[in-house]
């Protein structure tokens, strides 16, 4: 085969592989739960191995394509957190690899996004959205059928050790069940929907990632997609009842209009601004420990105020599991204050650029990540949604760099797929 033909075939294979890998990251838990519900024994080890296999296959894809200069931010992030994991493990006398794994998810899928064209990105988001919409429809119309197909409660109990709610006779994930006085938009269903993700937090984050995609790509999407994706986001919001996803969706029109006119480095100010607002709410609102906005923000502020020198240097990593509802505190305990600073800089600077699409995506991504860290420790790192987000950011960065190089040089990758 001529060299040009081999290059085209190789690029097409890379595009297909990247699409399948992102979708695998999104859906592998649903597939394993489906198999468990059909009688196949699934263990925690098998779940971990499956994610490791997806990440390994993605890494092998990157190795075969060859590394590029624009991979530097992702590689540096991964290298830092590998060294950080080693240091934290040595300090604590036990292995703590969580943040190394989280950095691998971000870096690997960011680099995959750098290697694909617009059509691959659009296909990936569309296939993911259709799959999530189909399962969400099943769950909303017949929750018993949904529970029978996936048995989420038993799946998370046997693979994560999360006990099923003793009063639930359906078999849903315990935390997806509603309770009195919890925030809700519309009481359409009697629980917080989970769809393909089997648990409610990832579905809410998926809605936020779709919102970021719409804000960045709006002018390049077809009319049917412009109708379908906002309807899907609305359907998720009114059945999932996520405060953060609602805030992201409401901010989207304003960000779309103003982000291209704002300084690129403005995203750096989101963390101090969000924490300042959280502190103001904590100081002015009546004290509460309930699962509401004030309670969650107050929890974040209290846990940050309780940090000591040992926590700041990562010497109390074993306690990080206690802060799954306070992301900033979780990251500090798991990787030291230096790890938090590196993430802050990476999340603020890497998703931003000079082009309007990347400026919009950068501001939306910053809002999504930094707001979520006030109420959740690990959800933004889950491969179920992080793979899709960083795949998008990688594509936008690659596209901006390609535009800056033209017409002096040909695009680094063919616009296929």
C-alpha positions in Angstrom: 0.0 0.0 0.0 1.4 3.5 -0.8 2.5 5.6 2.1 -0.5 8.0 1.6 -2.9 5.2 1.7 -1.3 3.7 4.8 -1.6 7.1 6.5 -5.3 7.5 5.7 -6.0 3.9 6.9 -3.9 4.5 10.0 -5.8 7.8 10.8 -9.2 6.1 10.2 -8.2 3.3 12.5 -7.1 5.8 15.2 -10.3 7.7 14.9 -12.4 4.5 15.3 -10.3 3.3 18.1 -10.5 6.6 20.0 -14.3 6.6 19.6 -14.6 3.1 20.9 -12.3 3.8 23.9 -14.3 6.8 25.0 -17.5 4.9 24.7 -16.0 2.0 26.6 -15.1 4.3 29.4 -18.6 5.6 29.6 -20.5 2.3 29.4 -18.3 -0.5 30.8 -20.0 -0.4 34.2 -23.4 -0.7 32.6 -22.1 -3.7 30.6 -20.7 -5.4 33.6 -23.9 -4.8 35.6 -26.0 -6.2 32.8 -23.8 -9.4 32.8 -24.0 -9.7 36.5 -27.8 -9.4 36.3 -27.7 -12.3 33.8 -25.8 -14.5 36.3 -22.1 -13.8 35.5 -20.1 -13.3 38.8 -18.6 -9.8 38.7 -16.1 -8.7 41.4 -14.4 -5.5 42.4 -11.2 -6.8 40.9 -12.9 -7.4 37.6 -14.2 -3.8 37.5 -10.7 -2.5 38.3 -9.2 -4.7 35.6 -11.8 -3.5 33.0 -10.9 0.1 33.6 -7.2 -0.7 33.6 -7.8 -2.5 30.2 -9.5 0.6 28.7 -6.8 2.9 29.9 -4.1 0.4 28.8 -5.7 0.1 25.3 -5.8 3.9 25.1 -2.2 4.2 26.1 -1.2 1.6 23.5 -3.1 3.6 20.9 -1.1 6.7 21.8 2.2 4.8 21.7 1.4 3.5 18.2 0.5 6.9 16.9 3.6 8.5 18.4 3.9 11.3 20.8 3.8 15.0 19.8 5.0 18.3 21.2 1.4 19.2 22.1 1.2 16.2 24.4 3.5 17.9 26.8 0.8 19.2 29.3 -0.9 15.8 29.6 2.5 14.0 30.0 3.7 16.5 32.6 0.5 16.1 34.5 0.8 12.3 34.5 4.5 12.4 35.4 3.9 14.8 38.3 1.1 12.6 39.8 3.1 9.4 39.4 6.0 11.0 41.3 3.5 12.5 43.8 1.9 9.1 44.3 5.3 7.6 45.0 6.1 10.4 47.5 2.7 10.2 49.3 3.0 6.4 49.5 6.4 6.6 51.0 5.4 9.2 53.5 2.4 7.1 54.6 4.0 3.7 54.4 1.2 2.4 52.1 0.3 2.7 48.5 -2.0 5.6 47.6 -2.4 5.7 43.8 -5.8 7.4 43.4 -4.6 10.7 42.1 -2.1 9.0 39.8 -5.0 7.0 38.3 -7.1 10.2 38.0 -4.3 12.0 36.2 -4.0 9.1 33.8 -7.6 9.3 32.8 -7.3 13.1 32.2 -4.0 12.9 30.3 -4.7 9.9 28.2 -8.1 11.1 26.9 -6.8 14.6 26.4 -4.1 13.2 24.1 -6.6 11.0 22.3 -8.6 14.1 21.6 -5.6 15.8 20.1 -5.5 13.0 17.4 -9.1 13.1 16.1 -11.1 15.1 13.6 -14.3 16.9 14.1 -16.5 14.1 12.7 -15.1 11.6 15.2 -15.8 14.1 18.1 -19.4 14.6 16.9 -20.0 10.9 16.4 -18.7 10.1 19.9 -20.9 12.6 21.6 -23.9 11.7 19.5 -23.6 7.9 20.1 -23.0 8.6 23.8 -26.0 10.9 24.0 -28.3 8.5 22.2 -27.3 5.6 24.4 -27.9 7.6 27.6 -31.2 9.0 26.3 -32.4 5.5 25.5 -31.6 4.1 28.9 -32.9 7.2 30.6 -36.2 6.8 28.8 -36.5 3.2 30.0 -35.7 4.2 33.5 -38.2 7.0 33.5 -41.0 5.0 31.9 -40.4 1.7 33.8 -38.0 1.8 36.7 -38.7 -1.8 37.5 -37.6 -2.9 34.0 -34.5 -0.7 34.3 -33.6 -2.3 37.7 -34.2 -5.7 36.3 -31.9 -5.1 33.4 -29.0 -3.7 35.4 -29.7 -4.4 39.1 -27.6 -1.3 40.1 -28.0 -1.9 43.9 -26.6 -5.4 43.8 -23.8 -4.3 41.3 -22.5 -1.5 43.6 -22.9 -3.7 46.7 -20.8 -6.5 45.3 -18.2 -4.4 43.4 -17.9 -1.3 45.6 -19.1 -2.5 49.0 -21.9 0.1 49.0 -24.9 -1.5 50.8 -28.3 -1.4 49.3 -31.0 0.7 51.0 -32.8 -1.8 53.2 -36.3 -0.3 52.4 -35.8 -0.3 48.6 -37.6 -3.2 47.0 -36.7 -2.3 43.4 -32.9 -2.6 43.5 -31.6 0.9 42.6 -28.3 2.4 43.7 -28.9 3.5 47.3 -27.8 7.1 46.8 -30.1 7.6 43.8 -33.1 7.3 46.1 -34.8 10.6 46.9 -35.6 11.8 50.4 -37.7 14.5 51.9 -36.5 18.1 51.7 -33.9 17.3 49.1 -33.5 19.8 46.2 -35.7 18.9 43.3 -36.7 20.6 40.0 -39.8 18.6 39.2 -41.0 15.4 40.9 -41.4 13.5 37.7 -39.9 10.2 39.0 -39.6 8.9 42.6 -35.8 8.8 42.5 -32.8 10.5 41.0 -32.2 9.0 37.6 -28.9 7.3 36.7 -29.4 6.0 33.1 -26.4 4.2 31.6 -24.2 5.3 34.6 -26.2 3.3 37.2 -25.6 6.1 39.8 -27.0 9.6 39.8 -23.8 11.8 40.1 -22.3 10.7 36.8 -25.5 11.3 34.9 -25.6 14.8 36.3 -21.9 15.3 35.3 -22.7 13.9 31.8 -25.3 16.6 31.4 -22.7 19.2 32.3 -20.2 17.8 29.8 -22.9 17.9 27.1 -23.5 21.5 28.0 -19.8 22.3 27.7 -19.9 20.6 24.3 -22.8 22.6 23.1 -21.3 25.9 24.2 -18.0 25.1 22.4 -19.5 23.5 19.2 -22.9 25.2 18.8 -22.4 26.8 15.4 -21.0 23.6 13.9 -23.8 21.3 15.0 -26.7 20.4 12.8 -30.2 21.6 13.7 -31.5 18.2 14.8 -28.5 17.9 17.2 -29.1 21.4 18.5 -32.6 20.3 19.3 -31.8 16.8 20.7 -29.0 17.6 23.1 -30.7 20.5 24.9 -33.8 18.3 25.3 -31.7 15.5 26.7 -30.0 17.9 29.1 -33.4 19.2 30.2 -34.6 15.6 30.6 -31.6 14.8 32.8 -32.0 17.9 34.9 -35.7 17.4 35.7 -35.3 13.7 36.6 -31.9 13.8 38.2 -32.3 17.0 40.3 -28.6 18.0 40.4 -27.9 21.5 41.7 -24.5 21.8 40.1 -25.6 20.6 36.7 -28.5 23.1 36.8 -26.1 25.9 37.7 -23.8 24.9 34.8 -26.8 24.8 32.3 -28.0 28.2 33.5 -24.6 29.7 33.1 -24.1 28.4 29.6 -25.8 31.2 27.6 -24.0 33.9 29.4 -20.6 32.1 29.0 -21.3 31.6 25.3 -21.7 35.4 24.9 -19.0 36.8 27.1 -16.2 34.2 27.3 -14.5 35.2 24.0 -14.3 38.8 25.3 -12.7 38.0 28.6 -9.0 37.6 29.5 -7.7 34.0 28.9 -6.4 33.8 32.5 -9.6 34.7 34.1 -10.3 31.0 34.9 -7.5 31.1 37.4 -9.7 33.3 39.6 -12.6 30.9 39.8 -11.2 28.8 42.7 -10.7 31.8 45.0 -14.0 33.3 43.9 -16.0 30.0 44.5 -14.3 29.5 47.9 -15.0 33.1 48.9 -18.6 32.6 48.0 -18.7 29.4 50.0 -17.2 31.1 53.0 -19.7 34.0 52.8 -22.6 31.5 52.6 -21.2 29.6 55.6 -20.7 32.7 57.7 -24.1 34.3 56.9 -26.5 31.3 56.7 -27.9 29.4 59.7 -25.6 26.4 60.5 -26.7 23.1 59.0 -25.3 19.7 58.2 -28.2 18.7 55.9 -27.7 17.7 52.3 -28.5 21.1 50.8 -26.5 23.9 49.2 -25.6 25.6 52.5 -24.8 22.2 54.2 -22.5 21.1 51.4 -20.6 24.5 51.1 -20.3 24.7 54.9 -18.8 21.2 55.0 -16.2 22.2 52.4 -15.2 25.3 54.4 -15.1 23.4 57.7 -12.9 20.6 56.3 -10.5 23.2 54.7 -10.3 25.1 58.0 -9.4 21.9 59.8 -6.3 21.2 57.6 -3.1 20.8 59.5 0.6 20.5 58.3 0.4 16.8 58.0 -2.6 17.0 55.8 -1.0 19.7 53.7 2.1 17.6 53.0 0.1 14.5 52.2 1.0 12.6 55.4 -2.6 11.8 56.1 -3.6 10.3 52.8 -5.4 7.3 54.4 -8.0 9.8 55.7 -8.8 11.1 52.2 -11.7 8.6 51.9 -13.5 10.6 54.6 -13.8 13.7 52.3 -15.7 12.3 49.3 -18.2 15.2 49.6 -15.5 17.9 49.8 -13.4 17.8 46.7 -10.8 20.4 47.6 -10.1 18.7 50.9 -10.0 15.2 49.3 -7.4 16.3 46.7 -5.2 17.9 49.4 -5.3 14.8 51.6 -4.7 12.4 48.7 -1.9 14.4 47.0 -0.8 17.3 49.3 -1.4 21.0 48.8 1.1 20.9 45.9 -1.1 18.4 44.1 -4.1 20.7 44.5 -2.1 23.6 43.2 -1.0 21.6 40.1 -4.6 20.6 39.4 -5.8 24.2 39.8 -3.3 25.4 37.3 -3.9 22.5 34.9 -7.7 22.9 35.0 -7.4 26.6 34.6 -4.8 26.9 31.8 -5.0 23.7 29.6 -8.7 24.0 28.5 -8.2 27.7 27.5 -6.9 29.3 24.3 -7.2 32.2 21.9 -10.1 30.9 19.8 -13.7 31.5 20.8 -14.5 27.8 21.0 -11.7 27.0 23.4 -12.3 30.2 25.5 -15.9 29.2 25.9 -15.0 25.6 26.7 -12.3 26.7 29.1 -14.7 28.9 31.2 -17.4 26.3 31.2 -14.9 23.5 32.2 -13.5 25.7 35.0 -17.0 26.3 36.3 -17.9 22.6 36.1 -14.7 21.3 37.8 -14.3 23.9 40.5 -18.0 24.0 41.5 -18.1 20.2 41.7 -15.1 20.2 43.9 -17.1 22.0 46.6 -19.5 19.1 46.8 -17.8 16.0 45.5 -14.3 14.5 45.9 -14.0 12.0 43.1 -16.9 12.4 40.6 -15.0 14.7 38.2 -12.2 12.1 37.9 -14.5 9.2 37.0 -13.7 7.8 33.6 -17.5 7.6 32.9 -17.5 11.4 32.2 -13.9 12.6 32.4 -13.0 10.6 29.3 -15.6 12.5 27.2 -14.7 15.9 28.7 -11.0 15.7 28.1 -11.5 14.1 24.7 -13.4 17.3 23.8 -10.7 19.6 25.3 -8.0 17.7 23.4 -9.8 18.1 20.1 -10.3 21.9 20.7 -6.6 22.3 21.5 -5.5 20.4 18.5 -7.9 22.4 16.2 -6.6 25.7 17.5 -3.0 24.7 17.0 -3.8 23.5 13.5 -5.4 26.8 12.6 -2.4 28.7 14.0 0.0 26.7 11.8 -2.0 27.1 8.6 -1.3 27.8 5.8 2.4 27.3 6.3 2.1 23.7 7.1 -0.4 20.9 6.6 -2.6 19.8 9.5 -0.8 17.3 11.7 -3.6 14.8 11.4 -6.0 14.2 8.6 -9.6 15.4 9.1 -11.1 12.0 8.9 -13.8 10.5 11.0 
